């Protein structure tokens, strides 16, 4: 990627629009009319961009995905039915794309079949067949219709693969998307650091219902820990993790070549680590650790000089140390008076406690989940299948004295897929991921390999590969790799 093109004349405009969107979302929390106006403006913008070029509409779609976490920065209330901005953007893009291909087909400019050729088509179509089967089995098992729909609807995001694969073909197309991704992750990191400073020092704007806005909009979860440290977890931090995976080979190359850009790469990777520490997501830490170990094994097979390995390990440790220093400076900065936050060891020790409510709930869920899976291990029990288990979550304990909780959405995401799609559906998914990893290795796209490994590991404990955030990343990776394969064949 050409980094000079990232910081072209458009980067300030894109960054400004991202900040403006979040600002309007916050204002809409106070004044519903602003939320409605923001929703309408974004939708009209998406429509205008898509009519001009589907690619531009998709850039807006993915910008929302990168920063929007649960996709509810804006919403439209239709008599109790809330349409999120993510759902609205999906409907707009698909409607414009379908209209355009029908017009082109009617004019005989192309054939309809040409629009439905997908990158890694046999994998996506096979996975799609199992998803449809899961929908049918859920209905035949008399699962509640509402549960079936809300359990299934995340997978509809995959349909964006059709306009995506038709629109992103050239180097400039991908450069535009990489620019949006870079600026979105930059903003995610900046926003996380600002919020950490704000809450750690109890600044006046921390009391302006920011916490409630972040929770209700689904942008982030903020939790004050016993140590006094504020955990700020954004579901969109998954893209910070993926950015870290992409940066790791870049900084290794910079170390080996003694590149002038080394310090820029070092700062970026240190900030990414700081944000991933602030998020305190053990799932992300597992993905980070496994991805890092995978990269070390890869480097060992390349047979670099001993000096390189020593430098790489040293700078890796220093980047982690720099991340901790960034957090410490923000939390302990003497003006205004900081809170009672303890040191990093106390924070990490608290987070590692296995009796913490979220961990306890997950372990309570596990045997119940296995019990349901064992009843239909081959084809699964379909979408909308629920499990009742003992939850330790304080929010559920307030609603139920015995703590029993029934849900169709589970943290053990690979087991969730097994329950809904059966072991055959899981194997198809894994087969697809392995194919992508092998192709990325053959193309020497090691950063992409690390992204896939990290996604697969995070998905063990937290659902991403059955959610638009993970599915969006998967679509982008598959389309990118498919294009790179064609270039190498030419």
C-alpha positions in Angstrom: 0.0 0.0 0.0 1.1 3.5 -0.8 1.0 5.4 2.6 1.4 8.7 0.8 -2.0 8.2 -0.7 -3.5 7.5 2.7 -2.6 11.1 3.8 -3.8 12.7 0.6 -6.2 15.6 0.4 -9.2 13.4 1.3 -7.9 12.0 4.6 -8.8 15.1 6.6 -12.3 15.1 5.1 -12.8 11.4 5.9 -11.6 11.8 9.4 -13.7 14.9 9.9 -16.8 13.0 8.7 -16.1 10.1 11.1 -15.8 12.5 14.0 -18.9 14.4 12.9 -20.9 11.2 12.7 -20.0 10.2 16.3 -20.7 13.7 17.5 -24.1 13.8 15.9 -24.8 10.3 17.3 -24.1 11.7 20.8 -26.2 14.8 20.2 -29.0 12.5 19.0 -28.9 10.8 22.4 -30.0 14.1 24.0 -32.2 15.3 21.1 -34.0 12.5 19.2 -34.6 14.9 16.3 -30.8 15.1 15.7 -30.7 11.3 15.6 -33.4 11.2 13.0 -31.7 13.9 10.9 -28.4 12.1 11.2 -30.0 8.8 10.1 -31.6 10.5 7.1 -28.4 12.4 6.1 -26.3 9.2 6.2 -28.9 7.3 4.3 -29.2 10.0 1.6 -25.5 10.2 1.4 -25.2 6.5 0.9 -27.9 6.6 -1.8 -26.2 9.4 -3.6 -22.8 7.8 -3.4 -24.1 4.4 -4.5 -25.9 5.8 -7.5 -22.7 7.5 -8.6 -20.6 4.4 -7.9 -21.4 1.4 -5.8 -17.8 1.5 -4.5 -18.3 4.8 -2.8 -21.4 3.5 -1.1 -19.5 0.5 0.1 -16.7 2.7 1.5 -19.4 4.4 3.7 -20.7 0.9 4.7 -17.3 -0.3 5.8 -16.5 3.0 7.5 -19.6 2.5 9.7 -18.6 -1.1 10.3 -15.1 -0.1 11.4 -16.3 2.4 14.0 -19.9 1.5 14.8 -19.4 -1.7 16.9 -23.0 -2.9 17.1 -24.2 -0.7 14.2 -26.5 1.6 16.2 -24.8 5.0 15.9 -28.1 6.2 14.4 -31.5 4.4 14.3 -35.0 5.1 13.0 -37.9 4.3 15.4 -40.9 3.0 13.5 -43.5 2.5 16.2 -41.3 0.4 18.4 -39.4 -1.2 15.6 -35.8 0.2 15.5 -34.0 0.2 12.2 -30.3 0.6 12.8 -28.1 2.6 10.4 -26.2 -0.6 9.6 -29.3 -2.3 8.5 -30.4 0.8 6.5 -27.0 1.0 4.7 -27.2 -2.6 3.8 -30.7 -2.2 2.3 -29.6 0.9 0.3 -26.5 -0.7 -1.1 -28.2 -4.0 -2.1 -31.2 -2.1 -3.6 -29.0 0.1 -5.8 -26.8 -2.8 -6.8 -29.7 -5.0 -7.7 -31.3 -2.2 -9.7 -28.1 -1.5 -11.6 -27.5 -5.1 -12.5 -31.1 -5.6 -13.7 -30.8 -2.5 -15.9 -27.4 -3.6 -17.3 -28.9 -7.1 -18.0 -32.0 -5.7 -19.6 -29.7 -3.6 -21.9 -27.7 -6.7 -22.6 -24.5 -5.0 -21.5 -23.6 -8.1 -19.5 -25.1 -11.3 -18.3 -26.9 -11.7 -14.9 -24.7 -14.7 -14.1 -21.5 -12.6 -14.2 -22.6 -10.6 -11.2 -23.0 -13.7 -9.1 -19.4 -15.0 -9.5 -17.9 -14.8 -6.1 -14.3 -15.0 -4.9 -14.0 -18.4 -3.3 -17.5 -19.0 -4.6 -17.8 -22.7 -3.8 -16.8 -22.1 -0.2 -19.2 -19.1 0.2 -22.1 -20.9 -1.6 -21.6 -24.2 0.4 -21.5 -22.2 3.7 -24.6 -20.4 2.5 -26.4 -23.7 1.9 -25.8 -24.7 5.5 -27.0 -21.3 6.7 -30.2 -21.8 4.8 -30.5 -25.3 6.1 -30.0 -24.0 9.6 -32.9 -21.6 9.0 -35.1 -24.4 7.8 -34.2 -26.7 10.7 -34.9 -24.0 13.2 -38.4 -23.5 11.7 -39.1 -27.3 11.6 -38.0 -27.5 15.2 -40.6 -24.9 16.1 -38.1 -22.4 17.4 -39.6 -19.0 18.1 -39.8 -17.0 14.9 -38.4 -13.9 16.5 -35.4 -15.9 17.8 -34.9 -17.4 14.4 -34.9 -14.1 12.6 -32.6 -12.2 15.0 -30.2 -15.2 15.2 -30.1 -15.5 11.5 -30.1 -11.9 10.3 -26.3 -11.3 11.0 -25.5 -13.7 8.2 -27.4 -11.5 5.7 -24.4 -9.2 5.9 -22.5 -11.7 3.8 -24.7 -10.8 0.8 -22.7 -7.6 0.5 -20.0 -9.8 -1.0 -21.7 -9.6 -4.3 -21.4 -5.8 -4.8 -18.0 -5.9 -3.0 -16.5 -8.4 -5.4 -18.0 -6.5 -8.4 -16.7 -3.1 -7.2 -13.2 -3.6 -5.7 -10.9 -4.9 -8.4 -8.1 -2.3 -9.0 -5.2 -1.2 -6.8 -6.8 2.2 -6.5 -10.0 0.7 -5.2 -8.2 -1.1 -2.4 -6.1 1.9 -1.7 -9.3 3.9 -1.0 -10.6 1.2 1.3 -7.3 0.9 3.1 -7.4 4.7 3.6 -10.8 4.4 5.3 -9.6 1.5 7.4 -6.5 3.3 8.5 -8.3 6.5 9.5 -11.1 4.5 11.2 -8.6 2.6 13.3 -6.7 5.8 14.1 -9.9 7.3 15.3 -10.8 4.2 17.4 -7.4 4.4 19.1 -7.6 8.2 19.6 -11.2 7.9 21.0 -10.2 5.1 23.4 -7.2 7.1 24.8 -9.3 10.2 25.2 -12.1 8.4 27.0 -9.6 6.7 29.3 -8.1 10.0 30.3 -11.6 11.5 30.7 -13.0 8.8 33.0 -9.7 8.3 34.9 -9.7 12.0 35.9 -13.5 12.3 36.2 -13.6 15.3 33.9 -16.8 17.2 33.6 -17.8 15.7 30.3 -17.5 12.2 31.7 -20.7 13.1 33.6 -22.6 14.2 30.6 -24.2 10.8 30.0 -21.3 9.7 27.8 -21.4 6.3 29.6 -25.1 5.8 28.8 -24.7 6.9 25.2 -21.8 4.5 24.6 -23.8 1.6 26.1 -27.2 2.4 24.4 -25.6 3.0 21.0 -23.6 -0.2 21.4 -20.4 1.7 20.6 -18.6 0.6 23.8 -18.8 -1.0 27.2 -17.2 1.0 30.1 -16.6 -0.7 33.4 -15.0 0.6 36.5 -12.9 -2.2 38.0 -12.2 -2.7 41.7 -8.7 -1.3 41.1 -10.2 2.0 39.9 -9.1 1.4 36.3 -11.8 2.0 33.7 -12.1 -0.8 31.2 -13.1 0.6 27.8 -14.1 -2.2 25.4 -15.3 -1.5 21.9 -16.5 -4.4 19.8 -14.9 -2.5 16.9 -11.5 -3.0 18.7 -11.4 -6.2 16.6 -10.1 -4.0 13.8 -7.4 -2.6 16.0 -6.3 -6.2 16.6 -6.4 -6.8 12.8 -4.4 -3.6 12.2 -1.8 -4.9 14.7 -1.6 -8.2 12.8 -1.0 -6.2 9.6 1.6 -4.0 11.2 3.6 -6.9 12.7 5.3 -8.0 9.4 5.8 -4.4 8.4 7.8 -3.6 11.6 9.8 -6.8 11.2 10.7 -5.8 7.7 11.6 -2.3 8.9 13.9 -3.8 11.6 15.6 -6.1 9.1 16.0 -3.3 6.4 16.7 -0.5 9.0 14.0 1.4 7.3 13.5 5.1 8.0 9.8 4.5 8.7 10.6 2.2 11.7 9.7 4.8 14.3 6.3 5.5 12.7 5.6 1.7 12.7 6.8 1.4 16.3 4.5 4.2 17.5 1.5 2.7 15.7 2.0 -0.8 17.1 2.6 0.5 20.6 -0.6 2.5 20.5 -2.5 -0.5 19.2 -1.2 -2.6 22.1 -2.2 0.1 24.5 -5.7 0.1 23.2 -6.0 -3.7 23.3 -4.8 -3.6 26.9 -7.4 -0.9 27.8 -10.1 -3.0 26.2 -9.2 -5.8 28.7 -10.6 -8.4 26.4 -9.2 -11.8 27.2 -10.5 -13.1 23.9 -8.4 -10.5 22.1 -5.4 -11.3 24.2 -5.7 -14.9 23.2 -5.9 -13.9 19.5 -3.0 -11.6 20.0 -0.8 -14.2 21.7 -1.6 -17.0 19.2 -1.1 -14.7 16.2 2.2 -13.5 17.7 3.4 -17.1 18.3 2.4 -18.0 14.7 4.4 -15.1 13.4 7.5 -16.0 15.5 7.3 -19.6 14.1 7.1 -18.1 10.6 10.1 -15.9 11.2 12.2 -18.8 12.5 11.5 -20.7 9.3 12.8 -17.7 7.3 16.3 -18.2 8.8 17.2 -14.6 9.5 20.4 -13.7 11.3 20.6 -14.1 15.1 20.9 -10.3 15.4 17.6 -9.9 13.7 15.7 -12.2 16.1 17.3 -10.5 19.1 16.3 -7.0 17.7 12.8 -8.2 16.9 12.2 -9.7 20.3 13.7 -6.6 22.0 11.6 -4.2 20.1 8.5 -6.3 20.6 9.0 -6.1 24.4 9.7 -2.4 24.1 6.5 -1.8 22.1 4.5 -3.6 24.9 6.3 -1.6 27.5 5.6 1.6 25.5 1.9 0.6 25.4 1.8 0.3 29.2 3.7 3.6 29.6 1.1 5.3 27.4 -1.7 4.0 29.6 0.2 4.9 32.8 0.8 8.5 31.6 -2.9 8.9 30.7 -4.2 7.5 34.0 -1.6 9.1 36.3 -1.3 12.5 34.6 -1.4 14.9 37.6 -3.8 17.4 36.0 -6.5 17.4 37.0 -6.4 15.1 40.0 -6.3 11.5 38.8 -8.5 8.8 40.3 -7.3 6.0 42.6 -6.2 3.7 39.8 -3.5 1.2 40.9 -0.6 -0.1 38.8 -0.7 -2.3 35.8 0.0 -5.5 37.7 -3.0 -5.0 40.0 -5.2 -4.3 37.0 -4.0 -7.4 35.0 -4.2 -9.5 38.2 -7.8 -8.5 38.7 -8.8 -9.2 35.1 -7.2 -12.7 35.2 -9.3 -13.8 38.1 -11.3 -16.8 36.9 -14.3 -16.2 39.3 -15.2 -13.0 37.5 -18.9 -13.0 36.5 -18.4 -13.2 32.8 -16.0 -16.1 33.0 -18.2 -17.9 35.5 -21.2 -17.5 33.3 -19.3 -18.9 30.3 -18.3 -22.0 32.2 -21.8 -22.4 33.5 -23.1 -22.3 29.9 -20.6 -24.8 28.5 -22.1 -28.1 29.8 -25.6 -26.9 28.9 -24.4 -26.1 25.4 -22.8 -29.5 25.0 -26.0 -31.1 26.1 -28.0 -29.4 23.4 -25.3 -30.1 20.7 -25.3 -33.8 21.5 -29.0 -34.0 20.6 -28.3 -33.1 16.9 -24.5 -33.1 16.3 -24.5 -33.6 12.5 -26.9 -31.0 11.2 -27.5 -29.0 14.3 -30.8 -27.7 15.8 -31.1 -24.6 13.6 -31.3 -20.9 14.2 -33.2 -19.7 17.2 -32.3 -22.7 19.4 -32.1 -21.5 23.0 -30.2 -22.8 26.1 -31.1 -22.1 29.7 -28.1 -21.7 32.1 -27.0 -20.2 35.4 -25.7 -16.7 34.8 -23.5 -14.7 37.2 -24.1 -11.4 35.3 -25.3 -8.8 37.7 -27.7 -7.4 35.0 -29.5 -10.8 34.8 -29.4 -11.3 38.6 -31.4 -8.1 39.0 -34.2 -9.5 36.7 -34.1 -13.1 38.0 -33.6 -14.2 41.6 -32.3 -17.6 40.6 -30.1 -16.3 37.9 -31.4 -18.6 35.2 -31.0 -17.1 31.8 -32.4 -18.3 28.4 -30.7 -17.1 25.2 -30.0 -18.1 21.6 -26.7 -16.1 21.5 -23.6 -17.7 23.0 -20.1 -16.5 23.8 -18.6 -19.9 22.8 -18.9 -19.0 19.1 -17.6 -22.1 17.4 -20.0 -24.2 19.6 -22.8 -21.7 18.7 -22.1 -22.6 15.1 -22.1 -26.3 15.9 -25.4 -26.0 17.6 -27.1 -24.1 14.8 -25.4 -25.5 11.7 -24.1 -28.9 12.9 -20.6 -30.2 12.8 -20.8 -30.3 9.0 -21.4 -26.5 8.9 -18.5 -25.9 11.3 -16.1 -28.1 9.2 -17.1 -26.2 6.0 -16.3 -22.9 7.8 -12.9 -24.2 9.0 -12.2 -25.6 5.6 -12.8 -22.2 4.1 -10.5 -20.5 6.7 -7.7 -23.0 6.1 -8.0 -22.4 2.4 -7.7 -18.6 2.9 -4.7 -19.1 5.2 -2.9 -21.4 2.7 -3.5 -19.0 -0.2 -2.3 -16.0 1.9 0.9 -18.0 2.8 1.5 -18.8 -0.8 1.1 -15.2 -1.7 3.4 -14.2 1.2 0.6 -12.1 2.7 1.7 -13.0 6.3 -0.2 -10.1 7.8 -3.5 -11.5 6.3 -2.6 -14.9 7.7 -2.2 -13.4 11.2 -5.6 -11.7 10.8 -7.3 -15.0 10.0 -5.5 -16.8 12.8 -6.5 -14.1 15.3 -10.1 -14.0 14.1 -10.4 -17.8 14.5 -9.0 -17.8 18.0 -11.1 -14.8 19.2 -14.1 -16.6 17.9 -13.5 -19.5 20.3 -14.6 -17.2 23.2 -16.4 -14.3 21.6 -18.7 -14.4 18.6 -17.2 -12.5 15.6 -17.3 -14.9 12.7 -21.1 -15.0 12.9 -21.4 -11.3 13.3 -21.1 -8.4 10.7 -17.8 -7.3 12.3 -16.1 -10.6 11.6 -18.0 -11.4 8.5 -17.1 -8.0 7.0 -13.4 -8.7 7.7 -13.7 -12.1 6.2 -15.4 -10.8 3.0 -12.6 -8.1 2.6 -9.8 -10.7 3.1 -11.4 -13.2 0.6 -12.0 -10.6 -2.1 -8.5 -9.1 -1.6 -6.8 -12.6 -1.8 -8.8 -13.5 -4.9 -7.6 -10.4 -6.7 -4.0 -11.1 -5.7 -4.2 -14.6 -7.0 -5.4 -13.4 -10.3 -2.6 -10.9 -10.5 0.0 -13.6 -9.8 -1.5 -15.9 -12.4 -1.3 -13.1 -15.1 
